[in-house]
Amino acid sequence: MCEICSKQFIEKGALNKHLKIHIGEKPYKCAICSKRFVEKESLKRHLKYHIGEKSYKCEICSKQFVENGNLKKHLQIHTRIKAFKCETCSKQFIEKGALNSHLKIHIGEKPYKCEICSKRFVGKESLKRHLKYHIGEKPYKCEICSKQFVENGNLKNHLKIHTRIKPFKCETCSKRFTVKFGLNRHLKIHIGEKPYKCEICSKRFVEKESLKRHLKIHIGEKPYKCEICSKQFFENGNLKKHLQIHTKIKPFKCETCSKRFTVKNGLNRHLRIHIGEKPYKCEICSKRFVEKESLKRHLKYHIGEKPYKCEICSKQFVENGNLKNHLKIHTRIKPFKCETCSKRFTVKIGLNRHLKIHIGEKPYKCEICSKRFVEKENLKRHLKYHIGEKPYKCEICSKHFVENGNLKKHLKIHTRIKPFKCETVYS
């Protein structure tokens, strides 16, 4: 028995080898990478990784291994034998070591600490992987797109993107995933499982990482800064996507209309427009949406939630982005300029709408009177005149209006508010 940790051994030789771990003795050194080992056998096994020797082959899937023990463990994946069960949550494991690592999660034991950022880990290997992020070591490179990775497993998962292999399928909605972890995350959406709760606003999340990202919004932490325009972001991934705006790189192309996108997710959303897929339905008015986020924004209009307020004129908005665009009116910032007539706009979408006037593009046609419109919203408003729909009513004189904006203008008659003054002629 080891006097330090009480671990027991059948042979004295095994105990002596084990004691070297406690005293930190590693007499065997790799001549290629300088890594040191407690035992000579461990060094021999390690050298096989350098020379690429994989003598043990799986007869089922042809995967090869450096050691016979690794092959035996691998075979349990095919036979699905998970002999080691967690008594706390009933999760089962192929190896006892995996079960032992898992048990540390339940007891909250994280014995391995990063000396750089003080983050703690359940396993030594997790700490080693984490340290690679600090030192920027990414030894695994994709030969197709040159992207580099900290771990070989991440590279393998990445390669599935290029080969379009998605072996993991959701039995509920048939969506496919490149990695099993992606499928497991997705399944939580169907069962409505959201185990991670924000203690500040009670919002719940499917994943712990999503909760961590959300908390940054509450504390206002934006550690990732764009060196070109100084805009800051919660996550490094968002910064990378943003940088593509400056470089104008749009690698993802729609095969139907040739529109290009900076991120693949943007292309996937866009494709739903072509196929007419609108899976998200509003239970109040039955309007359907391409994206879940669009439905969430829409619901705010029903409940009248406008959490973003302009400090200058007190106008309130459903979304922060709308408030930011509104503030440009006060500051008179109009960064988007029409190259044809020099007219300027506060938002890019305003410029894009305006450009259609110059090229004479009016893609939206009224089926009743054949009048054409630059925008879909203009056609919707126009149709209200045909059907006589006037949902906005003046509480003072009962006059009805097609649009809320027209009602607001009308109310100024009753209040006698005349905000526009002629500087030449005074009334």
C-alpha positions as CSV (number, residue, x, y, z in Angstrom):
1,M,0.0,0.0,0.0
2,C,1.2,3.5,-0.8
3,E,1.6,5.5,2.4
4,I,0.9,8.8,0.7
5,C,-2.4,8.1,-1.1
6,S,-3.4,4.7,0.3
7,K,-3.6,3.1,-3.2
8,Q,-2.9,-0.6,-3.1
9,F,-0.8,-2.8,-5.4
10,I,-0.3,-6.6,-5.9
11,E,3.4,-6.3,-6.6
12,K,6.1,-4.3,-4.9
13,G,7.5,-3.3,-8.3
14,A,4.2,-1.6,-9.2
15,L,4.3,0.3,-5.8
16,N,7.8,1.5,-6.5
17,K,6.8,2.8,-10.0
18,H,3.8,4.5,-8.4
19,L,5.9,6.3,-5.8
20,K,7.9,8.0,-8.6
21,I,4.6,9.9,-9.4
22,H,4.5,11.5,-5.8
23,I,8.2,12.4,-5.8
24,G,8.0,13.8,-9.4
25,E,10.8,11.5,-10.7
26,K,10.7,11.1,-14.4
27,P,14.1,9.6,-15.5
28,Y,13.1,8.7,-19.1
29,K,13.3,11.6,-21.6
30,C,12.0,11.7,-25.2
31,A,14.9,12.8,-27.5
32,I,12.4,14.3,-30.0
33,C,10.2,16.5,-27.9
34,S,11.9,16.4,-24.4
35,K,8.8,15.1,-22.7
36,R,9.7,13.0,-19.6
37,F,8.2,9.8,-18.3
38,V,8.1,7.8,-15.0
39,E,8.6,4.5,-16.8
40,K,10.6,3.2,-19.8
41,E,7.5,1.5,-21.2
42,S,5.7,4.8,-21.2
43,L,8.5,6.4,-23.2
44,K,8.4,3.5,-25.7
45,R,4.7,3.9,-26.2
46,H,5.2,7.7,-26.6
47,L,7.8,7.2,-29.3
48,K,5.3,5.2,-31.4
49,Y,3.2,8.4,-31.7
50,H,6.2,10.3,-33.2
51,I,7.0,7.6,-35.8
52,G,3.3,7.0,-36.5
53,E,3.4,3.3,-35.7
54,K,-0.1,1.9,-35.2
55,S,0.2,-1.9,-35.0
56,Y,-3.3,-2.7,-33.7
57,K,-6.2,-2.5,-36.2
58,C,-9.9,-2.7,-35.5
59,E,-11.4,-5.4,-37.8
60,I,-14.8,-3.6,-37.8
61,C,-14.0,-0.1,-38.9
62,S,-10.2,-0.3,-39.8
63,K,-9.2,2.3,-37.3
64,Q,-5.6,1.7,-36.1
65,F,-4.0,2.2,-32.6
66,V,-0.6,2.5,-31.1
67,E,-1.4,0.2,-28.2
68,N,-3.5,-3.0,-27.8
69,G,-5.2,-1.5,-24.7
70,N,-6.5,1.4,-26.8
71,L,-7.9,-1.1,-29.4
72,K,-9.7,-3.0,-26.6
73,K,-11.3,0.2,-25.3
74,H,-12.3,1.1,-28.8
75,L,-14.0,-2.2,-29.5
76,Q,-16.4,-1.5,-26.6
77,I,-17.8,1.3,-28.7
78,H,-18.9,-1.2,-31.3
79,T,-20.2,-3.6,-28.7
80,R,-21.7,-0.7,-26.7
81,I,-20.6,-2.3,-23.5
82,K,-20.6,0.3,-20.8
83,A,-19.7,-1.6,-17.7
84,F,-19.1,1.3,-15.3
85,K,-22.2,3.1,-14.0
86,C,-22.5,6.3,-12.0
87,E,-24.6,5.7,-8.9
88,T,-25.6,9.3,-8.7
89,C,-27.0,10.0,-12.2
90,S,-27.0,6.5,-13.8
91,K,-24.7,7.6,-16.7
92,Q,-22.6,4.7,-17.9
93,F,-19.0,4.5,-19.1
94,I,-16.8,2.2,-21.1
95,E,-13.8,2.7,-18.8
96,K,-13.4,3.0,-15.0
97,G,-11.1,6.0,-15.5
98,A,-13.9,7.9,-17.3
99,L,-16.3,7.1,-14.5
100,N,-13.8,8.3,-11.9
101,S,-13.3,11.6,-13.8
102,H,-17.1,12.0,-14.1
103,L,-17.6,11.4,-10.3
104,K,-15.5,14.5,-9.6
105,I,-18.2,16.6,-11.3
106,H,-20.8,15.5,-8.7
107,I,-18.5,16.3,-5.8
108,G,-17.2,19.5,-7.3
109,E,-13.6,18.4,-7.1
110,K,-11.3,20.3,-9.5
111,P,-7.8,19.6,-8.3
112,Y,-6.0,20.9,-11.4
113,K,-5.5,24.7,-11.4
114,C,-4.3,27.0,-14.3
115,E,-1.5,29.2,-12.9
116,I,-2.2,31.8,-15.5
117,C,-5.9,32.5,-15.0
118,S,-6.7,30.4,-11.9
119,K,-9.4,28.4,-13.8
120,R,-9.7,24.9,-12.3
121,F,-10.3,21.5,-14.0
122,V,-11.5,18.0,-13.1
123,G,-8.8,16.3,-15.1
124,K,-5.1,16.9,-15.8
125,E,-5.7,16.5,-19.6
126,S,-8.3,19.2,-19.5
127,L,-5.7,21.5,-17.9
128,K,-3.1,20.6,-20.5
129,R,-5.6,21.4,-23.3
130,H,-6.5,24.7,-21.7
131,L,-2.9,25.8,-21.4
132,K,-2.5,25.4,-25.2
133,Y,-5.0,28.3,-25.6
134,H,-2.9,30.5,-23.4
135,I,0.3,29.9,-25.3
136,G,-1.5,29.9,-28.7
137,E,-0.3,26.4,-29.6
138,K,-2.3,25.0,-32.5
139,P,-0.3,22.1,-33.9
140,Y,-3.1,20.6,-36.0
141,K,-3.7,22.2,-39.4
142,C,-6.4,21.7,-41.9
143,E,-4.8,21.0,-45.3
144,I,-7.9,22.3,-47.2
145,C,-8.4,25.8,-45.6
146,S,-5.3,26.2,-43.4
147,K,-7.4,26.6,-40.2
148,Q,-5.4,25.4,-37.1
149,F,-6.6,23.7,-34.0
150,V,-5.4,23.0,-30.4
151,E,-6.5,19.3,-30.6
152,N,-6.5,16.6,-33.3
153,G,-10.1,15.8,-32.4
154,N,-11.2,19.3,-33.2
155,L,-9.4,19.1,-36.6
156,K,-11.2,15.8,-37.3
157,N,-14.6,17.3,-36.5
158,H,-13.7,20.4,-38.7
159,L,-12.8,18.1,-41.7
160,K,-16.4,16.9,-41.7
161,I,-17.5,20.4,-42.7
162,H,-15.4,20.1,-45.9
163,T,-16.6,16.5,-46.6
164,R,-20.2,17.4,-45.6
165,I,-20.4,14.2,-43.5
166,K,-23.1,14.5,-40.9
167,P,-23.4,11.0,-39.4
168,F,-25.6,12.0,-36.4
169,K,-29.3,12.4,-37.1
170,C,-32.1,13.8,-34.9
171,E,-34.9,11.3,-34.9
172,T,-37.5,14.0,-34.2
173,C,-36.8,16.5,-37.0
174,S,-34.2,14.7,-39.2
175,K,-31.6,17.5,-38.7
176,R,-28.1,16.1,-39.0
177,F,-24.8,16.9,-37.2
178,T,-21.1,16.5,-37.8
179,V,-20.5,15.5,-34.1
180,K,-22.5,13.6,-31.5
181,F,-22.1,16.5,-29.0
182,G,-24.0,18.8,-31.5
183,L,-26.8,16.3,-31.7
184,N,-27.0,15.9,-27.8
185,R,-27.2,19.7,-27.5
186,H,-30.0,19.9,-30.1
187,L,-32.0,17.2,-28.4
188,K,-32.4,19.4,-25.4
189,I,-34.4,21.8,-27.5
190,H,-37.0,19.2,-28.3
191,I,-37.4,18.0,-24.7
192,G,-37.4,21.6,-23.5
193,E,-34.6,20.9,-21.0
194,K,-32.9,24.2,-19.9
195,P,-30.9,23.3,-16.7
196,Y,-28.8,26.5,-16.5
197,K,-30.6,29.5,-15.0
198,C,-29.4,33.1,-14.8
199,E,-29.7,34.3,-11.2
200,I,-30.1,37.9,-12.4
201,C,-33.0,37.7,-14.8
202,S,-34.1,34.1,-14.4
203,K,-33.6,33.3,-18.1
204,R,-32.8,29.6,-18.6
205,F,-30.4,28.0,-21.1
206,V,-29.8,24.6,-22.7
207,E,-26.0,24.9,-22.2
208,K,-23.6,26.2,-19.5
209,E,-21.6,28.0,-22.1
210,S,-24.7,29.9,-23.3
211,L,-25.3,31.0,-19.7
212,K,-21.7,32.2,-19.4
213,R,-22.1,34.2,-22.6
214,H,-25.4,35.7,-21.4
215,L,-23.9,36.8,-18.1
216,K,-21.4,39.0,-20.0
217,I,-24.3,41.0,-21.2
218,H,-25.4,41.8,-17.6
219,I,-21.9,42.8,-16.5
220,G,-21.1,44.6,-19.8
221,E,-17.9,42.6,-20.4
222,K,-16.7,43.0,-23.9
223,P,-13.1,41.8,-23.9
224,Y,-12.7,41.4,-27.7
225,K,-12.0,44.7,-29.6
226,C,-11.8,45.4,-33.3
227,E,-8.5,47.2,-34.0
228,I,-10.0,48.8,-37.1
229,C,-13.2,50.5,-35.8
230,S,-12.8,49.9,-32.0
231,K,-16.1,48.1,-31.7
232,Q,-16.1,45.6,-28.8
233,F,-17.6,42.1,-28.5
234,F,-18.6,39.6,-25.9
235,E,-17.0,36.7,-27.8
236,N,-14.0,36.2,-30.0
237,G,-16.1,34.4,-32.6
238,N,-18.3,37.5,-33.0
239,L,-15.2,39.7,-33.5
240,K,-14.0,37.3,-36.2
241,K,-17.3,37.5,-38.0
242,H,-17.2,41.3,-37.7
243,L,-13.7,41.5,-39.2
244,Q,-15.1,40.0,-42.4
245,I,-17.2,43.2,-42.8
246,H,-13.9,45.2,-43.0
247,T,-12.2,42.7,-45.3
248,K,-15.4,42.3,-47.3
249,I,-14.9,38.5,-47.4
250,K,-18.1,36.7,-48.0
251,P,-17.2,33.1,-48.6
252,F,-20.7,31.6,-48.4
253,K,-22.7,32.0,-51.6
254,C,-26.4,31.3,-52.3
255,E,-26.6,29.1,-55.4
256,T,-30.1,30.4,-56.2
257,C,-29.6,34.2,-56.3
258,S,-25.8,34.5,-55.9
259,K,-26.1,36.6,-52.8
260,R,-23.0,36.1,-50.5
261,F,-22.7,36.0,-46.7
262,T,-19.9,36.4,-44.2
263,V,-21.0,33.5,-42.1
264,K,-22.6,30.1,-43.0
265,N,-25.5,30.7,-40.5
266,G,-26.4,33.8,-42.5
267,L,-26.6,31.7,-45.7
268,N,-28.7,29.0,-44.0
269,R,-31.2,31.6,-42.8
270,H,-31.3,33.1,-46.3
271,L,-32.0,29.8,-48.0
272,R,-35.3,29.5,-46.0
273,I,-36.6,32.5,-47.9
274,H,-36.2,30.7,-51.2
275,I,-37.9,27.5,-50.1
276,G,-40.5,29.4,-48.2
277,E,-39.8,27.6,-44.9
278,K,-41.1,29.5,-41.9
279,P,-41.1,27.0,-39.0
280,Y,-41.7,29.5,-36.2
281,K,-45.4,30.6,-35.7
282,C,-46.8,33.3,-33.5
283,E,-49.6,31.8,-31.4
284,I,-51.3,35.2,-31.1
285,C,-51.7,36.2,-34.7
286,S,-50.5,33.1,-36.6
287,K,-47.8,35.0,-38.4
288,R,-44.9,32.8,-39.3
289,F,-41.2,33.5,-39.3
290,V,-38.0,32.2,-40.8
291,E,-36.0,32.5,-37.5
292,K,-36.8,31.9,-33.8
293,E,-35.2,35.3,-33.0
294,S,-37.6,37.1,-35.4
295,L,-40.5,35.5,-33.6
296,K,-39.2,36.6,-30.2
297,R,-38.8,40.2,-31.5
298,H,-42.4,40.0,-33.0
299,L,-43.8,38.9,-29.6
300,K,-42.5,42.0,-27.9
301,Y,-44.8,44.1,-30.2
302,H,-47.8,42.1,-28.9
303,I,-46.9,42.5,-25.3
304,G,-45.8,46.1,-25.8
305,E,-42.4,45.5,-24.3
306,K,-40.0,48.3,-25.2
307,P,-37.0,48.1,-22.9
308,Y,-34.7,50.5,-24.8
309,K,-35.4,54.2,-24.2
310,C,-33.8,57.2,-25.9
311,E,-32.5,59.6,-23.2
312,I,-32.9,62.6,-25.5
313,C,-36.6,62.3,-26.6
314,S,-37.9,59.4,-24.4
315,K,-38.9,57.4,-27.4
316,Q,-38.8,53.7,-26.6
317,F,-37.8,50.7,-28.7
318,V,-38.3,46.9,-28.8
319,E,-34.6,46.4,-29.8
320,N,-31.3,48.0,-28.9
321,G,-30.3,48.1,-32.5
322,N,-33.4,50.3,-33.3
323,L,-32.4,52.6,-30.5
324,K,-28.9,53.0,-31.9
325,N,-30.2,53.8,-35.4
326,H,-32.7,56.3,-33.8
327,L,-29.8,58.1,-32.0
328,K,-28.2,58.9,-35.3
329,I,-31.2,61.2,-36.0
330,H,-30.3,63.3,-32.9
331,T,-26.6,63.3,-33.8
332,R,-27.3,63.8,-37.5
333,I,-24.8,61.1,-38.3
334,K,-25.6,59.7,-41.8
335,P,-22.6,57.5,-42.7
336,F,-24.3,55.8,-45.8
337,K,-24.1,57.9,-49.0
338,C,-25.8,57.3,-52.3
339,E,-23.2,57.6,-55.1
340,T,-25.8,58.7,-57.6
341,C,-27.4,61.6,-55.9
342,S,-25.3,62.1,-52.8
343,K,-28.3,61.7,-50.5
344,R,-27.2,60.3,-47.1
345,F,-28.8,57.8,-44.7
346,T,-28.5,56.9,-41.0
347,V,-28.7,53.1,-41.7
348,K,-27.5,50.9,-44.6
349,I,-31.0,49.5,-45.2
350,G,-32.2,53.0,-45.8
351,L,-29.6,53.4,-48.5
352,N,-30.4,50.0,-50.1
353,R,-34.1,50.9,-50.3
354,H,-33.2,54.3,-51.9
355,L,-31.0,52.7,-54.5
356,K,-34.0,50.7,-55.9
357,I,-35.6,54.1,-56.8
358,H,-32.6,54.9,-59.1
359,I,-32.6,51.5,-60.8
360,G,-36.4,51.6,-61.1
361,E,-36.7,48.3,-59.2
362,K,-40.2,47.6,-57.8
363,P,-40.5,43.9,-57.2
364,Y,-43.7,44.0,-55.1
365,K,-46.9,44.1,-57.1
366,C,-50.5,44.7,-55.8
367,E,-52.7,41.9,-57.3
368,I,-55.8,44.2,-57.0
369,C,-54.7,47.3,-58.9
370,S,-51.3,46.2,-60.3
371,K,-49.4,49.1,-58.6
372,R,-45.8,48.2,-57.9
373,F,-43.7,49.0,-54.8
374,V,-40.0,49.2,-53.9
375,E,-40.6,47.5,-50.6
376,K,-42.8,44.7,-49.2
377,E,-43.9,46.9,-46.3
378,N,-45.2,49.6,-48.7
379,L,-47.3,46.9,-50.5
380,K,-48.7,45.7,-47.1
381,R,-49.7,49.3,-46.2
382,H,-51.2,49.8,-49.6
383,L,-53.4,46.7,-49.3
384,K,-54.9,48.1,-46.1
385,Y,-56.5,50.8,-48.2
386,H,-58.1,48.3,-50.5
387,I,-59.6,46.3,-47.7
388,G,-60.5,49.4,-45.7
389,E,-58.5,48.3,-42.6
390,K,-57.9,51.2,-40.3
391,P,-56.8,49.7,-36.9
392,Y,-55.5,53.0,-35.4
393,K,-58.3,55.1,-33.8
394,C,-58.1,58.6,-32.4
395,E,-59.6,58.6,-28.8
396,I,-60.6,62.3,-29.1
397,C,-62.6,62.4,-32.4
398,S,-62.9,58.7,-33.3
399,K,-61.2,59.1,-36.7
400,H,-59.5,55.9,-37.9
401,F,-56.1,55.5,-39.7
402,V,-54.3,52.9,-41.7
403,E,-51.0,53.5,-39.9
404,N,-50.0,54.5,-36.4
405,G,-47.7,57.2,-37.8
406,N,-50.7,58.9,-39.4
407,L,-52.6,58.8,-36.1
408,K,-49.6,60.4,-34.3
409,K,-49.5,63.3,-36.8
410,H,-53.3,63.7,-36.5
411,L,-53.1,64.0,-32.7
412,K,-51.0,67.1,-33.1
413,I,-54.1,68.9,-34.4
414,H,-55.9,68.2,-31.1
415,T,-52.9,69.2,-29.0
416,R,-52.1,72.2,-31.3
417,I,-48.4,71.1,-31.2
418,K,-46.6,72.8,-34.1
419,P,-43.0,71.8,-33.8
420,F,-41.9,73.2,-37.1
421,K,-41.1,76.9,-37.2
422,C,-40.4,79.1,-40.2
423,E,-37.4,81.4,-39.4
424,T,-38.5,84.0,-41.9
425,V,-42.2,84.5,-41.3
426,Y,-43.5,84.4,-37.7
427,S,-47.1,83.6,-36.8
